Amino acid sequence: MESQTLAIIPVIMCGGAGSRLWPASTRQRPKPFLDLIGDTDLFSATVERLVPLLEPGSDLIIVAGETHQAVISQALAGLGRTARLILEPEGRDSGPAMAAAAVEARRLDPEAVIAVVASDHHVPDAEDFRRAVRIAAGAAQSGRIVTLGVTPAWPSSAFGYIAPGPGDADGVRPIEAFVEKPAPDLAADYIARGYLWNSGNFIVRADVLAAEIGRFEPAMLVAAEAAVHGGRDVGGAWRLSDAFRAAPKISIDYAVMEKTDRTSVLAVDFDWSDIGGWDAVIAAGGTDRGEALRLDAGGGLIRAGDGMSVAVIGVSDLIVVAEGGQVLVTRPGGDGRIREAAARFSRPATGTPDLAGLATAFADWLRLRALPLWTTLGRTEDGRAYAALTSDGRPTGPLAEPAVQARLQQALSGAAARGWRGPWPGSGQPLVDDPTATATGAGLLEVRQLNQALAAAVTDRSAERLQGVAEALAALLAGLTPDGLWSESPDGADPARAETLCELLAAFEVLAAVSAGTPGFPRPLDLS
C-alpha cells in the first residue's frame, strides 16, 4: 500500500455499450469487462489502479446499471476486492450518475475528495496516474474541480480538447474552454496552441460537486439525493430508488463542467487511451485472441471468441473479430462504420423477434428518453422546438422551420392521446390536435423501412407481415441511443433532428394501431 496523505474516495463509472468494439462488446458484456489489452479486463485494471489511493478500511464507489451487477460482483470477487456498488434503475448519463456518487461520498465522509474515473480507460503507468490524482486532490481541497488533461501524442479527432489558462505553481491551471472533437487540421492547431486531450477524469470534493450540480441542475441533485436515501440493498449492492428516473438525462460536461467557474486542469504525459475502437486496441498493444491462425498475413488484429476459429491467409492489416456468431472484417481506420454494422446486427441471430417486446421497448424509449429530452432541452422557454440536438443533448443550429414546428405539435398531440403526459409546451396539459399541421422531413432509413412494413401490416396481419414489422423494428431500435437520440448518419456524427422525432412518433402511432387485436399484445400499445 502506497503512502496516503489525503482522504480520497475513487469512484468508477460503468456505462456505455462500446459499439465501436462490436461484435465483442455487447450490452450484456460491454467494453469494460473484456480482455482487450493483456490478460486483464479494463474494469479490473481500473480497480487495481485505484485501490492504492484508498484509506485503510475504506472502499471504492462503483456506479453501474443494475443489469451489470453480476459481472461486476464476479470481477471484484476474482480480485479479492470489495466496493460500494451503486446500481442505477436506468441510465441517465454521466451527470446523474456523478450526482449520486457525490451524495453517497458526502454521506460517507463530509470532507471527502472523490476521483471520478471511467471503468474502460487504459492507463499502463498506474503509479504516474496516482501521483497525478494526488496532486489534483490537493487543489480540489480548496474547492477546485480538477480534470486530468493528457498531453496529445498526435492530432486525434477522437477526443475532446481542453484549453488551459495560465499555470499555477503546482501545475494545476484554470480551464479557459472545453472544445468538441475537432477535424484533424483543427486538432493540429489545438496542439500547437497547447491544448490537452480531455481524459474525462475528475477530482473534486464531493460537497463541491454536489453544490455545483445543485447550482446548475437542481432537479438532478434533488433526484440523486432522493434516489440514494430512498434506495435499498439488493444482494450487497445499493439499488437507487426509482426517484433516479426523474433526473435530467445530461452529461456532467454539459450539466456542470462547461458552466462552472471552478474547473482546472492538470497536464499529464502518461500513456492514456479510452479504447474507443479496434484501432485503439491495436495502438495500445492489443494482440490476437483465441483460436487464430495467420498464414502470410501480418498486421491488424484477430480475435476469435469461444467456439470460433479464424484463419487469415495471404492478406495483411485486417481486423477480424468473430464473437457470438457474428463476424467483423475491416481494415484499420474503419472504426467509424462499425457502429453502423452493430446497429444493423445487434438483434437475435436466430429465432423470431418478439414483436410485442420490441414494440414495448420502443414505447419505453419514447416515453422515458426521447420525449423528456425533446420537450425540455429540445425547446425554448416559449415552447418552440430547436431544429436539432447534438449527441450530448445540446441545441444546435436555428429553431425548426414553421412546418416542422406544426408537425411536431401534431405528433406530440398524438403522443398525448396515447398516454404521454409530458411538459410540452410547458403547461403540463394534454395537447390539442392541430389540423393545420403539415408533414415534412426525411427521417431515418430505418424509420422508412419500419413504416413500409407497418403499412403492409395494417390490412394484412399475417405472420409473415408481422415478422417483417418485427425485423424492421429491431433494426430501428439498434440505432436508438439510451440518451433519447438516434443515429442520423452511419457514423453517428450528425445531430438528431426534430423532424425525425416526428417520423418516430408517426411510426409509433401506426404501430399502436397494429397492436390492437394482434396476438401477443395484452393491450393496445400506449405511452402511459
MOBEL-V892694 format. One record per residue. N is the residue number from 1. PHI is phi in whole degrees, 0 to 359 (999 if undefined). PSI is psi in whole degrees, -180 to 180 (999 if undefined). NEAR is the number of other ideal C-beta (glycine too) atoms within 8 Angstrom. Layout:
# MOBEL-V892694
n = [N,N]
phi = [PHI,PHI]
psi = [PSI,PSI]
near = [NEAR,NEAR]
This chain:
# MOBEL-V892694
n = [1,2,3,4,5,6,7,8,9,10,11,12,13,14,15,16,17,18,19,20,21,22,23,24,25,26,27,28,29,30,31,32,33,34,35,36,37,38,39,40,41,42,43,44,45,46,47,48,49,50,51,52,53,54,55,56,57,58,59,60,61,62,63,64,65,66,67,68,69,70,71,72,73,74,75,76,77,78,79,80,81,82,83,84,85,86,87,88,89,90,91,92,93,94,95,96,97,98,99,100,101,102,103,104,105,106,107,108,109,110,111,112,113,114,115,116,117,118,119,120,121,122,123,124,125,126,127,128,129,130,131,132,133,134,135,136,137,138,139,140,141,142,143,144,145,146,147,148,149,150,151,152,153,154,155,156,157,158,159,160,161,162,163,164,165,166,167,168,169,170,171,172,173,174,175,176,177,178,179,180,181,182,183,184,185,186,187,188,189,190,191,192,193,194,195,196,197,198,199,200,201,202,203,204,205,206,207,208,209,210,211,212,213,214,215,216,217,218,219,220,221,222,223,224,225,226,227,228,229,230,231,232,233,234,235,236,237,238,239,240,241,242,243,244,245,246,247,248,249,250,251,252,253,254,255,256,257,258,259,260,261,262,263,264,265,266,267,268,269,270,271,272,273,274,275,276,277,278,279,280,281,282,283,284,285,286,287,288,289,290,291,292,293,294,295,296,297,298,299,300,301,302,303,304,305,306,307,308,309,310,311,312,313,314,315,316,317,318,319,320,321,322,323,324,325,326,327,328,329,330,331,332,333,334,335,336,337,338,339,340,341,342,343,344,345,346,347,348,349,350,351,352,353,354,355,356,357,358,359,360,361,362,363,364,365,366,367,368,369,370,371,372,373,374,375,376,377,378,379,380,381,382,383,384,385,386,387,388,389,390,391,392,393,394,395,396,397,398,399,400,401,402,403,404,405,406,407,408,409,410,411,412,413,414,415,416,417,418,419,420,421,422,423,424,425,426,427,428,429,430,431,432,433,434,435,436,437,438,439,440,441,442,443,444,445,446,447,448,449,450,451,452,453,454,455,456,457,458,459,460,461,462,463,464,465,466,467,468,469,470,471,472,473,474,475,476,477,478,479,480,481,482,483,484,485,486,487,488,489,490,491,492,493,494,495,496,497,498,499,500,501,502,503,504,505,506,507,508,509,510,511,512,513,514,515,516,517,518,519,520,521,522,523,524,525,526,527,528]
phi = [999,282,297,227,248,239,281,242,251,290,237,255,260,250,189,90,259,59,294,287,253,296,266,288,270,229,294,285,224,281,315,302,255,254,272,278,236,69,262,248,290,297,298,297,297,295,303,295,292,265,307,297,280,284,290,305,87,258,232,295,250,237,248,207,288,296,290,254,301,295,292,291,299,296,295,296,298,296,271,70,245,238,202,271,267,254,254,275,292,202,289,236,79,287,298,298,297,290,297,297,296,295,297,293,296,297,292,289,206,303,251,294,260,254,246,266,227,282,278,236,263,252,228,293,264,294,294,297,300,295,298,294,298,294,297,297,296,299,290,295,300,273,102,277,253,253,245,265,257,276,297,296,267,199,284,282,264,269,240,282,236,237,264,280,268,301,280,257,297,271,87,272,240,296,263,273,194,261,234,287,300,264,291,304,293,289,300,298,294,300,297,298,267,86,289,239,289,276,280,79,267,229,239,199,293,300,291,292,298,298,295,289,296,296,289,259,224,302,296,293,293,300,296,295,297,296,291,291,289,262,285,213,284,228,60,90,253,256,273,299,290,292,301,298,296,277,292,302,271,217,290,294,299,287,289,229,299,274,245,286,259,257,283,221,225,250,286,231,236,282,295,206,209,271,48,281,186,294,301,292,299,297,298,274,100,295,237,303,229,77,277,241,237,245,231,53,217,254,73,68,204,236,228,248,284,303,77,244,235,231,242,240,232,74,228,244,58,252,255,236,234,238,217,57,79,237,230,246,230,207,253,308,99,262,304,298,262,293,298,297,293,299,295,287,249,279,207,306,284,228,84,266,302,277,298,298,294,295,296,295,298,296,297,297,297,297,289,265,235,294,295,302,293,285,267,239,291,274,221,278,297,268,94,275,272,285,290,205,235,284,295,255,86,254,297,219,79,280,292,296,295,307,296,290,303,293,293,295,300,294,296,289,297,296,296,297,295,267,114,290,234,275,275,291,265,129,276,78,264,304,272,249,302,251,291,270,295,238,270,219,100,264,85,280,301,295,293,298,296,295,296,296,294,293,301,287,275,300,259,232,262,289,302,295,295,293,297,298,297,298,294,294,291,298,296,294,300,296,261,269,271,298,272,93,251,199,265,284,224,304,267,73,278,284,296,283,248,299,293,289,301,300,297,295,291,295,297,296,303,291,299,297,293,294,295,293,83,274,305,101,263,294,202,302,297,212,244,280]
psi = [131,157,149,128,-22,145,107,132,108,140,123,126,120,119,169,156,-13,47,-21,-8,21,147,8,-41,126,170,-29,-39,85,-180,-44,-24,18,147,73,-35,118,-158,0,136,160,-38,-48,-40,-38,-44,-50,-31,-30,-26,-42,-12,-14,146,147,132,-4,170,156,158,131,128,125,166,148,-21,-14,13,-45,-46,-34,-45,-40,-43,-43,-42,-39,-29,-11,31,159,162,159,100,119,124,127,134,-25,153,131,23,180,-25,-60,-35,-44,-32,-45,-41,-41,-42,-44,-44,-40,-35,-39,-38,107,-21,17,140,127,144,105,120,156,152,-9,26,152,116,95,-30,86,-36,-44,-38,-47,-36,-42,-40,-40,-40,-46,-37,-35,-42,-35,-29,-27,7,7,153,109,132,157,121,119,131,121,139,-21,164,77,140,3,-11,154,163,158,132,107,150,-163,146,152,171,-33,5,-6,121,147,154,126,-31,146,136,151,172,121,168,159,-41,-36,-36,-42,-39,-41,-45,-41,-27,7,16,160,154,139,108,-17,11,137,133,122,151,137,-38,-33,-45,-44,-41,-40,-36,-43,-29,-44,-29,69,-35,-32,-45,-42,-46,-42,-44,-44,-39,-40,-50,-26,8,-179,157,130,100,36,-5,161,107,117,147,168,-7,-24,-30,-21,-8,137,139,91,143,154,-31,-50,-37,-40,-53,-33,0,-33,156,16,-1,141,166,141,119,133,154,17,160,139,142,143,5,58,-8,-178,-32,-42,-34,-46,-45,-31,3,14,141,175,150,147,-161,86,134,129,129,110,46,101,168,180,-149,140,131,115,116,-178,132,7,143,135,127,131,120,123,10,144,162,44,146,117,118,121,109,137,34,10,146,132,131,119,174,156,139,-3,13,-35,-23,-7,-36,-32,-44,-41,-41,-36,-35,2,66,166,133,-25,163,174,127,143,103,-45,-43,-42,-42,-40,-41,-39,-44,-42,-40,-44,-48,-42,-19,-64,-50,-46,-38,-50,-22,5,-77,-24,7,161,173,-28,10,4,146,142,155,-33,157,142,176,-19,17,20,144,144,141,-166,-180,158,151,156,-40,-37,-39,-45,-43,-37,-39,-41,-42,-40,-29,-42,-38,-40,-40,-24,9,-7,130,50,-174,-2,136,28,-18,-22,4,153,148,159,136,143,103,-12,-3,144,149,128,174,155,-54,176,154,-41,-34,-42,-43,-40,-44,-37,-44,-39,-40,-38,-29,-14,-43,-22,97,47,164,-38,-45,-44,-32,-41,-41,-44,-43,-42,-38,-38,-42,-39,-46,-31,-23,-2,124,156,-18,7,9,-161,173,102,-21,161,-35,3,13,-29,146,154,140,148,-37,-26,-34,-39,-44,-42,-42,-36,-41,-40,-40,-47,-40,-39,-39,-40,-34,-27,116,1,131,141,-20,117,-27,162,144,140,-177,19,999]
near = [4,6,3,10,4,9,10,16,16,13,15,16,13,12,10,6,8,11,11,12,14,17,13,11,13,11,6,5,7,14,13,12,11,12,8,13,12,6,3,9,11,17,14,11,12,15,15,10,10,14,10,8,12,13,7,5,3,8,7,14,15,13,14,14,10,11,6,11,13,6,9,14,12,8,13,11,7,7,9,4,8,4,12,10,12,16,13,15,10,8,9,12,12,10,19,17,14,16,17,16,16,15,15,13,14,12,6,9,9,5,7,13,15,17,16,11,13,10,14,13,15,13,10,7,8,10,6,9,12,13,8,12,14,12,12,15,14,9,15,15,9,5,7,11,16,16,18,13,14,12,9,14,4,4,10,9,9,8,10,10,14,15,13,14,7,5,6,8,4,7,9,12,13,9,13,6,6,11,10,4,6,10,6,8,7,8,14,9,8,14,10,6,7,7,11,13,13,11,12,9,12,13,17,13,12,16,10,12,16,13,8,12,17,9,7,10,13,8,9,15,13,8,15,16,9,11,15,14,7,8,10,6,7,10,6,6,12,13,11,14,11,6,10,17,10,6,14,12,13,14,10,12,11,11,14,14,13,6,6,10,3,9,12,13,15,15,11,13,5,11,8,11,10,13,15,8,11,14,9,13,13,11,7,13,6,8,5,8,8,13,7,14,8,11,8,6,12,7,7,14,12,14,14,11,10,4,3,10,8,13,8,13,8,5,7,7,8,13,13,14,13,13,10,7,4,10,7,12,6,10,8,11,5,9,11,7,10,16,14,10,10,13,12,8,11,10,9,6,7,3,4,5,12,8,12,10,7,13,13,9,9,14,12,9,12,15,11,8,13,12,15,11,15,14,12,9,11,12,12,7,4,6,8,9,12,15,12,11,14,10,9,9,15,8,9,9,7,5,9,12,8,5,8,15,12,12,15,14,12,11,12,15,12,12,15,11,7,13,9,12,7,9,8,10,10,8,5,5,4,6,11,5,7,9,4,5,9,7,7,8,11,4,10,12,5,10,13,10,11,15,12,9,14,14,8,10,13,9,4,7,8,6,5,6,12,12,10,11,15,13,10,14,16,12,14,15,12,12,11,10,9,5,12,13,11,10,11,10,7,8,8,9,4,6,10,12,10,14,14,15,14,15,14,13,13,12,13,15,10,12,15,12,8,12,11,8,3,10,3,6,11,3,5,7,12,9,11,7]
